Amino acid sequence: MLSETDLRVLVIDDDADTRNNLRDILELDDFQVETAGTVAEVLQSRNWHGYLAILLDRRLPDGTAEELLPRLRQLAPDASILVVTGYADLQGAIAALRQGAADYILKPINPDALRASLARIRECRRLTLAKERSETAFRTLVEAAPCFIAILRPDLTVAYFSAYAEELTGFPASEVLNKDYAQCFLCSECQTKVREQLRRVLAGTPVRGFENPLCTRDGAQRWIIWNAQRLPDYEGEPAILMVGHDISALKQAQERALQAERLAAIGQMMAGLAHESGNALARSQACLEMLAMEVEDRPEALKLIGRIQTAQNHLQQLYDEVRNYAAPLKLEQQKHSLRAIWRQAWNNLAEQRQGRTVTLREENNDADLVCLVDPFRLEQVFRNILENALAACKDPVQITITCSEAELGGQAALRVAVRDNGPGLNAEQQRRIFEPFYTTKTKGTGLGMAIAQRIIEAHGGRIAVGAPAGPGTEILLLLPRGNS
């Protein structure tokens, strides 16, 4: 790569006096001058690095400038080529300019004109190198910074996408360059707001500390806090420079702190609420049963009573869910077949399955299904998993429970996989499925899978989302056999 201090000049002219005169002129200005008189002599050179300029005579004994120019451009791509010509060869010089020559100088050569032309070349070289250094420094800084950095054009298409942005989002730059930023990375709910902010930046108002979720390639969301400002000129037009920091861990910590506050509040109020709510629900249920006896000859009234009882049972279920999560977990373990437990949970979901096309398959693979467990608690686990599957799947629903022998901590264990044929979980849902109060349903507390995790871990086991191996969602349970 040519540097700003390179002062080598190659003079190619068949006239010895001209070569010597040019050498004298150039050496007075501290240039290092090399000369050649023919095309053959030029092409014998082996050191083409570092030439600032090449002075090329229009006509040589064994060739012309037009013939030699392409070869010189290939051998010394950083050098500027000045064609030296007589008045009669002016048209030929113009043709040489069209082939890539930087300038032409008329014979007899005017030293001042030559110096002016070389000065222009040196200044152009200085500006080019300064631009390259600036771009190199920018890219080095950008590539080293652990930040999401993007440059957007006025139409909000992506002109630059940093390496860290690729790592953070999972999208290679080749897939997002020249595409609309909002459509690539923003959910529909926040596109309008972000576009408004970016239009403000383009109008000249910087944005500081703006937060929004960013959609990654695997469907997860990363929270970004970003600053943006207008670049007056990027590739010939205004642009927007966006610099963002990933604050997902901070958001998660804030959510965990909020959940801890919620649980603390639940714990404080649960003792009194348990007694009062339990008594109120019991009185309400007794009254409904007595009312049903009074109107047993009125079918429409009985239907309304049934709907009230269903709603009350749902309220009781929600209440029990919150209470069970807040209360200390004590297991009453006994040897029990897991098949009997999940079948009991399945039977308890008869109302949810009513009127639907649902199949439950069992694949035991000759595994021993007896473990030391708390059957009541474990039924809660299977109920939550099966209920989620029923809610997620469209008919016909197929749920498969597969069991196999396993090890956990060097001890015998049972692996139970529950897979449905629903739409599956995206990366965000997989990450948060066991998080308290997180739910994708329109109703419920979001505690079901969090409770399931507590119960399985209290048994010394593990619960996880299985790796995608087809349609649907797979929940994996790993339970130690205990003394079975």
Stockholm file with secondary structure:
# STOCKHOLM 1.0

chainA/1-484         MLSETDLRVLVIDDDADTRNNLRDILELDDFQVETAGTVAEVLQSRNWHGYLAILLDRRLPDGTAEELLPRLRQLAPDASILVVTGYADLQGAIAALRQGAADYILKPINPDALRASLARIRECRRLTLAKERSETAFRTLVEAAPCFIAILRPDLTVAYFSAYAEELTGFPASEVLNKDYAQCFLCSECQTKVREQLRRVLAGTPVRGFENPLCTRDGAQRWIIWNAQRLPDYEGEPAILMVGHDISALKQAQERALQAERLAAIGQMMAGLAHESGNALARSQACLEMLAMEVEDRPEALKLIGRIQTAQNHLQQLYDEVRNYAAPLKLEQQKHSLRAIWRQAWNNLAEQRQGRTVTLREENNDADLVCLVDPFRLEQVFRNILENALAACKDPVQITITCSEAELGGQAALRVAVRDNGPGLNAEQQRRIFEPFYTTKTKGTGLGMAIAQRIIEAHGGRIAVGAPAGPGTEILLLLPRGNS
#=GR chainA/1-484 SS CCCTTCCEEEEECSCHHHHHHHHHHHHHTTCEEEEESSHHHHHTCCCCTTEEEEEEESEETTEEHHHHHHHHHHHCTTSEEEEEECGGGHHHHHHHHHTTCCEEEESSCCHHHHHHHHHHHHHHHHHHHHHHHHHHHHHHHHHHSSSEEEEECTTCBEEEECHHHHHHHSCCHHHHBTSBHHHHHCCHHHHHHHHHHHHHHHTTCCEEEEEEEEECTTSCEEEEEEEEEEEEEETTEEEEEEEEEECHHHHHHHHHHHHHHHHHHHHHHHHHHHHHHHHHHHHHHHHHHHHHHHTTTCHHHHHHHHHHHHHHHHHHHHHHHHHHHHSCCCCCCEEEEHHHHHHHHHHTTHHHHTTSCEEEEEECTTCCCEEEECHHHHHHHHHHHHHHHHHHCCSSEEEEEEEEEEEETTEEEEEEEEECCSCCCCHHHHHHTTSTTCCCSSSSCSCHHHHHHHHHHHTTCEEEECCCCSSSCEEEEEEECTTC
#=GC SS_cons         CCCTTCCEEEEECSCHHHHHHHHHHHHHTTCEEEEESSHHHHHTCCCCTTEEEEEEESEETTEEHHHHHHHHHHHCTTSEEEEEECGGGHHHHHHHHHTTCCEEEESSCCHHHHHHHHHHHHHHHHHHHHHHHHHHHHHHHHHHSSSEEEEECTTCBEEEECHHHHHHHSCCHHHHBTSBHHHHHCCHHHHHHHHHHHHHHHTTCCEEEEEEEEECTTSCEEEEEEEEEEEEEETTEEEEEEEEEECHHHHHHHHHHHHHHHHHHHHHHHHHHHHHHHHHHHHHHHHHHHHHHHTTTCHHHHHHHHHHHHHHHHHHHHHHHHHHHHSCCCCCCEEEEHHHHHHHHHHTTHHHHTTSCEEEEEECTTCCCEEEECHHHHHHHHHHHHHHHHHHCCSSEEEEEEEEEEEETTEEEEEEEEECCSCCCCHHHHHHTTSTTCCCSSSSCSCHHHHHHHHHHHTTCEEEECCCCSSSCEEEEEEECTTC
//
